[in-house]
Amino acid sequence: MKFSFTICLIIIFKLGLLAQVLEGVVKNQDNEPIIDAYVYLTQSKIHSHTDDIGYFKLNKIDVGDTLVVTYLGYKTIRKVIDPSALKESLKLVMVDGKLLLDQVQVTGSMRNAYQISNIDIQLNPVKSSQEILQKVPGLIIAQHAGGGKAEQIFLRGFDIDHGTDIAINVDGMPVNMVSHAHGQGYSDLHFLIPETVDDIEFGKGTYYADVGNFGTAGYVNFTTKDKIDKSVLGAEYGRFDTRRLYGLLDLLGNVKNTSAYIASEYIYSDGPFESSQNFNRFNIMAKLVKSFEDESKLTLQASIFDSKWDASGQIPQRLVDAGTISRFGAVDDTEGGFTSRINLSLNHLKPLGVSNFVKTNVYMVKYDFQLFSNFTFFLENPEEGDQIMQSEDRTIYGMQSQIFDSRYYENFTLNSQLGIGLRHDEVEDNQLSSTLNRQFIRDRFSFGDVHETNMFAFASTEIDFGQWLIVPGIRFDFFSFEYVDLLQTLYSTRSKNASIVSPKLNLIYNPNQNLQLYLKTGKGFHANDTRVAINDELKTIPSAYGVDLGSVWKPNSKVWLTAALWSLYLEQEFVYVGDAAIVEPSGETQRSGVEVGVRWQLTDNLFFDSDATYTMARSIEEGVESGQDYIPLAPDLTMAGGVSYNTNNWSSALRYQYIKDRPANEDNSLVAKGYMVVEANANYKFDKLTIGISIDNLFNTEWNQAQFATESRLQNEPMSVEEIHFTPGTPFFVKGRVAFNF
């Protein structure tokens, strides 16, 4: 009896040891939490991640095991677990270190791939807001209207136009504009000052419950810095009378638990065109962050953006071939525009306990837009030309609140999030009008007020079994569309309500710390433009269904490899007909592809990276014949990458972008030419002074940046012609830079 009692005590004691837990908080030297640091035990192979307050917890701890904490850009922490570590919460401080690829771990996280974009940011800081999006592997942009218009976006076989199939946010504020005067999902990121960017999180596909409208090809979330280490004043000057002045000013210094700074930039450029662009852009941003003793944090942010420009517009290939104009000439150089944006936001993080917290953001955006274009020259009006104006005056109100909760059990962990939110857009004088000389309105094709509301709720849970991660999720979106047609003699309002449920299920398998296999599935959507949504004959919220089968592999500490097979089905795509005030539904489509990526740290200071995507994109609408099923301008092969060399004082890079020839129309009879361009940059840092140089289009390649199959007629032509119209890519462009830190 006594022997049996002793055995029971031993078993209970051992079970007690198994049930021991280790918890703690990871912060940096400024006492700020480090989010998503990788925490693991070398013997038991148990792992976790820090949350938004830096907290982590591990179960089944054995005394004598070694705790390891890693995060990109910080020295790795190693700590042998002794009995005292299990009695109270650990407080771990990470100090700055070298940028090493072995600090990036292959883990069970749903979003571990975005870690590599943070390597790219630190190795190659962006030089302009246009380049920020290209830190997403596989994403390429093109500009075609004087530098002030939002860029075209290419991703996963999409010519996304300006944002129809990618959801973009900055500090919780949406960038995409619903029911925009120029196109659904229009995303102008030029209000973001590149030096303020701290983190880029991205995901591809329809697999994320907290991503809603436009999140079909993927999403990108930008986070700006909470504080700056040093104030900086900088100036840049380059070809085509390009000038940029910028500054970041620390307002408070080393005030405990509070930081504040102001950032600003001014840009002017004539551009490479024969008609000056007269491009002007001004940005100013202020951010205040207050941390409290209970680990809660309050962030207040405000920014103002203003831009205006002239543009030469797209030109027809036939005029260049005939020698009538040069590649940088114009048919109608009265194009251009004006846009402004004011952002106000409040973000609050509040811990509810040691392993759960709530995040809330509230924002207001005031936005103005006016764009003058002429795509067809004299097709519609042979005497005065076909210039059009698209304009709007918009106010956005929105909020989102998320509760994060972690529950730790003996054999698994539950990491759950539950969110609700609201976005309301009030758009006044949304119009497309025929104009003359950017002054006189000749005729209005559409003119009205848009009121669009999106209410949503979502939930997802990561069930972490160690090697296996199962992530079910669901999202519900409700839309209210209302359009007041100001062209009607009598007051006329049309409205419609619609909703959609989007389930997700993702499986992730980590057989070891160096390999991850995953299967991601989910339903997403891109809502239709309000002016089209109120039409009962068309789909109000077309669905998208996606699947990814992929892997992340670190064959050694210096190499990171990614590969994925994927497919995406869309119930309906949109083609915005800019000169007709309509959004044309182009039917069902299917895209399937493969993408691969590599990050290789050749030495402590030398990095190589490259990403490639090949996509088969086709229309599968009933009645569409084979050979007539190409999706115009959908790229099939894209590549981007380069080499970077960095030391304490020196940084340099040589990078390339490549797009293969692609169909410009449904039967591939017109082809948009592919291109490869190379750029280089080098910077040297003295004590407080940094000097640098950057070169775009290093080899002065003749390339077409944006291309369209367009029917147009010149003033002396009896008949219209459909052919490629293009905006030429920037020729050899060199720019110098000097910056002073204090």
N, C-alpha and C positions, 0 to 999 in steps of 0.2 A: 504493500500500500504506500509506504513511504517512498519506495523507488518510483512508483508511478507518478506520485505527486511531484517528485523532483523532475521527472521527464517533462511533465506538463509545464512546470515553471521554466524549463529550458526552452521549450517550444514557444511559450508566450514571450519570453525574453527575445528570442530570435525574431519573432513576428514584430515585436516592438522595434527592433533594430531596422527591420525592413520598412517599417512605417515612418521612420525618421525622415524629416524634411529639412531642406536647406532653402532659405529665402534671403533676399537682399535687394539692394538698390545699387544701380550703376550710374555714376555721374562723371562729368568731366571736371577739369580743374577750376572751372567757373561755377561749379555747383549746379550745372544744368543736367537734366536727365539725358542719358544716351538711349535713344529709341531704337529698338530692333537689334541690339547687340546680341551676339550668339554666345550662349552660355551652355557648357557641356562638361561632363565628367569623363575622364580618359579611360577609366577601367570599366565602369558600368555602361558607358556610351549613352547615358541619359542626357537629353538636351532640352533647352528652352530658349525663349527670346525675351528680352526686356520689352515692357509695354511703354505707353506714352509718358509714364512717370518714372521710368527706369526700373520698375519692379520685375523680379523674376522669382520663380519657385521651382524646386526640384524635389521629387519624391524618391524613396528607396535609397537613401544615402548611406554609404559605408565609410566609416572612419578610416582615413588613410588614402582614400581616393583623391585625385587631383582635379580641382576646379579650374577650368580654362574659360576666359572671357575674351572675345575678339571683336573688333569693329574697325572698319576701314579708316586708316589714317591715325590710329592710336596704337600704342604699345600693348602687346598681349599681356593679360594678367594670368598668372598661374599661382594657385594657392592650394596647399595640401590641407585636406579637411581633418581637423582635430575635434575632439568632443566639444570644445568651447564654441566652435563655429555653428553647432546645432542648437545652441541655447538662445541665441538672439539673432536678429536680422543683421546680415552683413552690409557694410557700407563700403563699396568699392569705388575707387577713383582711377579713371583712365587718363593717361597723359599722352600728349601729342607724340607721334612717331612717324616713321617713314610710310610712304604709300606702297603697300605690298599686296600682291594678288593673293597670297596665302591667308590674308586676313578676311577674305570673302569666302564664306562657307556655303557648301551645297547642303541645304537644309530642307525640312518639310514645309517651309512657308509657301503659301499660295503665290506670293509675289517676290520670290527671291531673285528673279531675273533682273529686276530693276536696280539691284546693287551694282551691276556692271556699268550702268549709266553714270553712277556717281564716281566711278573710276575715270570715265571719260571726261567728266566735268573738271575734276581736279587736274588731270593731265593736260587738257585742252580747254581752258576757260573760254566761254563763248564771247565772240567779238561784237555780236549784235543780237537784237531780239529775234531777227529772222532765223538765226542759227540755233536758237534754243531748242526748237522742236526736233532738230536733226540729231540731238543726243539720244533720241529713241532709236535703238537698232532697227534698221530696215526702213526708216522713215526719211523721205526726201521731199524737199519743197521747191517751188518755182514761183517767181514773181513776174507779173505781166502788166503792171499799170502804174509805173512811176515810183514805186517804193512805198507808197502810202496805203495801198490796197492790201488786204490780207492775202497771204500766199496761198497758192494751190498746194495741196498735200497729197503725196503718194504713199500708200501703205498697203501691203498685202493685196496687190492686184487692184487697188482702188485708185482712180483719180477722184479723190474725195471732194474735189472742187475746193471749197473753203472751210469744210468742217461737217458735212452731212453725215459722215460715218465715223467720226472720232470725237469723243467727249473730252473737252479740255477745261481744266479748272486751275485757278491760282489762289492759294490760301483759302480754299473753300468757295470761292466765287466762280460762277460759270463764265467762260469766255464765249461759248457758242451763243449765237443770237437766233432765237426761234422766229419764224415768219419774217425774216429780214428782207429789206428792200432789194438786196442784190441776190440773195440765195439762202435757202434753208440751212441753218447751222453755221452761218458766217462767223468765222473766228479770227478776230484781229488781236494778236498777242503783242502788238507794238507798244502797249503801255507798260510792259514789264522791262525794267532796267536790268540788263544781263548781270551786272556786278552784284545784284542783290539776291540772285538765285542761290539757294542753299541745297536743294534736293529736288530730284525729278523721280517721281514714281510713275510707272507705266504698266499696262497690261494689254495683251492682245486678245481679241475675241470677245465673246458675249458671256463670260463666266463669272462675273463679279456682281454680287447682289447690291452693293452700294453704288453701282454705276448704272445710270438710267438712260435718258434720251441721248441718242447719237452714238452710244457705246456699242457699235457693231464690229467694226474693224479693230477697235480698241479704245483706250483712254489714256490721258496723260494728266497727272496732277503735279503742279509746281508748288514748291514751298519756298518762301523768301526767308532770308536770315533774320533771326530774332535779335541779333546784335552783331556789330562789326568789331574786329580786333583793333583796327586802326582806321583813322580817318584818311581819306585819299582825295587828291585832286588830280585830274588827268586831262590830257588833250591829245587829239589825233588829227592828222592831216594826210590827205591822199589825192590821187588823180581826180580829175573832173571837179576840182574845187570842193572836195569833200572835207568837211570839218565836223569834229565832235568834241564837245566839252562835257565833262562829267565830274561828279563829286559825291562822296559819301562822308557825312559828318557825324561823328559820335557826339551826342548831346550831353551825356551824363558821366562818362568815364567809369570809374570803378565803384559805382553806387551799388550797395548790396541788394540783390534780388530785383533790381530794376534796370532796364536798359532802354535807350531811345536813340534813334538816328534819323537823319534826313538824307535821301538820295535824289540826285537830279541829273538830267542830261539834256543837251541841245545838239541837234544834228542838222546840217545843211549839206546839200549836194546838188550839182547840176546834172549828174549822171552822164553816161557815155553817149547820149543821143544828140543829134544835130540841133534839136530844139531843147533848150534847157528845161530840166525838170523843176527847177526852183523848189526843191523838196525841203520842207522845214518840219522838224518834229521837236516837241518839248515835253519832257516828263518831270514830274516831281512827286516824291513819295515820302511819307513820314510813318514811322512805326514805333509804338511804345509797348513794352512788355513788362508786366509786373508779376513776380512770383511770390507766393505766400508760404507761411510755415507749414501749412497742411498739404503742400505739394500742388496746390491749385495754381492756375496761371490765367491771367487776363491779358489779351492782346487787342490793342486798338490800332487801326491802320487807315490811312487816307492817301489817295493819289489822284493826280490830275494829269491828263494826257491830251495833247492837241497836235494835230498834224494837217498839213495842206501841201498840195503838189500839183504839178502839171505833168501830162504824159503824152507820148507820141502815139500810143496805141499799137495794136497789132497790125502788121502790114502783110499784104498778099505776096506769095512767093513769085508770082508772075511779074510783078514790078521790079523785083530785085534781079530776076533772071534776065529781064530786058535791059537792065542797066539804067532804068528810069530813076530809081532812088537807090541809095546804099542800104546796107543792112540796118543802119542806125538812122535812116530817114523816116519820113512820116507821110501819111495820106491826110490825116486830120490831127493836127497837133494841138487842138483845143480841148483834148480830154484832160482829166484830172479830177481833183476832189478835195474834200475837207472832212475830217472826222475828229471827234473829241469824246473823252470818257472821263467821268469822275467816279471814283470808287470810295465807298465808306464801309468799313466792316468791323465787327467785334467778334472775337473768338474767345471762348472760355472753356477751360478744362477743370473739372472738379472731381477729386477722388471721393468715392463713396465707401471705400474700404481699402484693405491692403491689396486686393486683386480685382477691383472693379472701379470704373470711373465713367463720367459722362462728359462728352465734348459737344459744344454748341457753337454754331456760328450764325451770325445775322449780318446781312449785307444790303446795301442799296447802291444801284448803279444808275448814273445819268449819262445818256449816250446820244450823240448826234452824228448823222452820216449824210453825205451828199457826194454822189459820184456821177461824173459825166463820161460817157462812152460813145463810140461809134464803131460798131462791128461790121456794118454792111455798106458804109460810105454813102452811095447815092442810089441804093437799090429801091428804097421806098419813096424818097423825095429827090428826084433828079435835079432839082433846081438849088435847094438849100442844104441838102445832105440829111443824114439819118441820125444826127446826134440825139442821145437820150439822157435823161437825168433820173437817177434813182436816189431817193432821199427818205429820211425818217427822223423822228424825234422820239426817243425811247426812255422809259424809266423802268427799272427792274427792282423788285423787292423780293427778298428771300430769306429763308432760315432752314437750318438742318440741325437736328440733335441726335446723337448716337450714344447708346449705353454699351459699354464694353465690360464683359464679365468673364472671369477665369475661374474654373473649378478644377481642383486637383484631386484625383482619385489614385488608388494604388496602382492600377494598370493603365490608366489613360488620363488625359487632360481635355477639358472642354473649354475652348475659347470662343465666346459668343459675342455677337453684336446685334443690336436692335436699333433701327433708326426710323425717324419720321422727318418729313420736310415739306416745304412749300416754296414754289417760285411763281411770281406773278409778273407778267410783262404788259405794260401799257405803251402802245406804239401809236403816236399821233402822226397824221399826214404821211402815212406810208404810201409812197407813190412811184409810178413810172410814167414819165412825161417826155414828149418830144420837145426838144429845145433847139435854140439857135444861138451859137456863140456864147453858151453858158449863161445867157441872160434872159432870153425870151421863151416863155412856155407857149408852144404852138398848139399842143393837144395833150390831153391826159388819157393814158390807156388804163391806168388804175389809180385810185385815190381813195384812201379810207383809213379808218382807225382799227387797230388790232388790239384785242384784249384776250390774253391767253394765260391760263392758270394750270399749273401742274402740281398736284398733291401726291405724295408718295410715302410708302412705308416699305421697309425691307428687314430681313432677318437672315443671319447665316451663323453656322457653328462649325468650328474646326475641331474635329474629334481626333485627337493625337494619341495614337497607340505606340509611338516611338518610331518604328520603321514605317508604319502606315499612317496616312493622314486622309480622313474622309471629310469632305466639306460640302454639305448640302446647304442650299440657300433658296430664298424666294423673294420676289419683289412685286409690289402692286403699285401701279401708276394710274391716276385719274386725271384726265384733261378736260378743261372747259375752253372751247374755242368760240370767239365772238368777233364778228367783223361788221363794222359800220361803213357802208358804201357811200362815200361823199359825192359820187358822181350821179346818184339818183336824185331826181327832182324832189321826191318826197323822202323823208327820213326813212332809212331802211337798215334794219339790223338782222343779221343771220347768225345763228348760234348752233352749236352741237356739242354734246358731251360724249366722251369715249373713255374706255379703260382697258388695261392689259395686265395680265399676270405673267411673270417671267420666272420660271423655276431654273435652278442651277444644281449641278452635281459634279463634284471634282474628286478624283482619286489620285493620291500622290504616294509613291513608294520610295523609301530611302533604304536600300539594302545595306549601305554603309555611308560613311561621312563624305565620300567622294563621288557618289552617284545618286541621281534622282531620276525616276521614271514617273510620268504623269499622264493621266487621261482627264481632259477637261471638257465638259459639255455644258450647254446653257442656251437659253432663249434670251434675245435682246430685241431692241427696236430702234427705229428712228421715226418720230412722229412727223406727219405731213404738215406743210405750211397751212396756216389758218385759212387763207384764201382758197385753198384746195380742200382742206379737211371738211369744210361746211358743205361740200358737194357730196351728196349721198351715193353717187355712182362710183366713187373712188375710195380706196382703203384709207381710213383715218390714221391708223397706227400700224403700218406694215411691220410684221415680225421678222426676226432674223434668227436662224438656228445654226449654232456652230459646234465644232468638235476639234480638239487638239490632241494629238498623241506625240509626246516628246520626251526629251531627256536633257539633263544637265550633268556634265561629267568633268571631274578634275583628275586627269590621269596622274598629275603630280602637282606640287604646290605652286608651280609657275604657269600652269595652263588651265584655262576655263573654256570648255566646249559646250555649245548648245545646238540642238537639232529638233525640228518639229515637222510633223505632217499635219496638215489642217484642212478643214473644209468649212465653207460658210454659204448658207442658202438665205437669200433675201426674197420675201414675198413681193417686194416692189422697190425699184430704184427710182430716183428722181433725176430729171434733167431740167435745169432751170433755163428757160428761153428768155434771155435778158431783154431782148427788144420786143417781146410780145406780152409781157406781164403775166406769164403763166408758168406753172411748174408742171412739166410733162411727165406722167408716170411711164416708165419704160419697161415695166413688167418684171417677171421673175428672173432671177439670176443665180448662178452657182459659181463659186470660186473655190478652187482647191490648189494647194501648193505645198512646197517644202521650203524651209528656211534653215540656215545654218549660221553659226557665229563662232568666232574664236577670239579669246584674249590671251596673249602670251607675254609674260614678263621675261624678256631675254636676259636682262641683267637687272640689278637693283634700280637702274636709271633708264632702261630702254624697254619700251612697251610696243607691242604690235597688236592691232585689232582689225577685224574684217567681218562684215555681215553680208549675206547674200540671200535673196528670196526669188524663187521661181514660182509663177502662178499661172494656172489655166483659168481664164475668166470667160464665161459664156452666158448669153441669154438663153433661158430654157422656157421662155414664154410659148404657149401653145400656138402653133401656126408659123413659128419662125423656122425657116429652112436652114439646113447646114450650109455653112459658108456665108450666111447672112446673120450669124449669131454672135459676131464679135461685139464686145462692149467698148465703145469708143474711148480711146485714150487710157484704157486700163493697161498698166505696165506689166509685162510678164517676167522680165529679168531685171533686177536692180542689185547693185552692189555698192558698198561704201566701207572705207577703212583707212588705215594709215599706220605710221610709226611715230612715236613720241619719245623725246629724250629730255629728262628732267634731273637737275641737281638742286642744291640749296639755292643757287643763284641763277642758274641757267635753265631755260625751258625752250623747246623747239618741237616742231611737228611738220610732217609732210603727209597730206591727206588727199583722198580721191573720192569721186562720186561717179557712178555709171548707171545709165538707163539704156536699155536696148531699144531698137526701133519697135514701135507699137502701132496697132491699128488706130486710125483717126476717125473711121466710120464703120458701120455695121458689116460691110462686105470686104473690108480691108483693102479697098481700091485706093484709098488715100492713107499714107503712112506718115506718122509723126517720127521724125528722125531722132535716133538715140544720140547719146553723147557721153564722153568721159572728160571731166575737168579735174585739175589738180591744184591744190592750194598749199601754201607753206607759211609758217610763222616762226619767229624767234624772239625771245625776250631775255634781257639780262637785268638782274637786280643788284644794285649797289646797297648801301646802308639803308637809305630812305628813298632812293630814286630808282625807278624802273624805266628802261627804254626798250622799245620793241619795234618790230616791223612785221607786217603781214602782206602776203601776195595772194590775190585771188586769180584764178586762171593762169597759173604759172607759165604754161606753154602757149598762151594766147590762142587757145582753141576757138575755132568758129563753131558756135553751138546755138541751138534754138532752145530758149528756156521754157516758154509756154507756147503750146501749139494747139490749133483747133481746125477742124474741117468746117469752113464757113462759106456760105454763098454771099457774094458781094458783087457790086457793080461800081466801076469807076465813072467819073463824070463824062468821059469821052467814049465809053463803051456802049454799044447798042444792046448787048445781052449780058446777063449776069453770069458769073463763073463760080463754081464751087471748087475750092482747093485749100491747101494748107495756108493758114494765116498764123503768123508767129511773132513773138517778142524775142529779139536777140539776147543771148546771154552776155553777161559782162565780159569785155575783153580783159587783157592783162591789166590788173589793178593793184597798185602798191600803195600802202598806207603806213605811215610812221606813228609811233605812240610814245608818250612820255607821261609818267605818273609819279607823284610825290606823296609819300606816306608820312603821317605825323601823329 
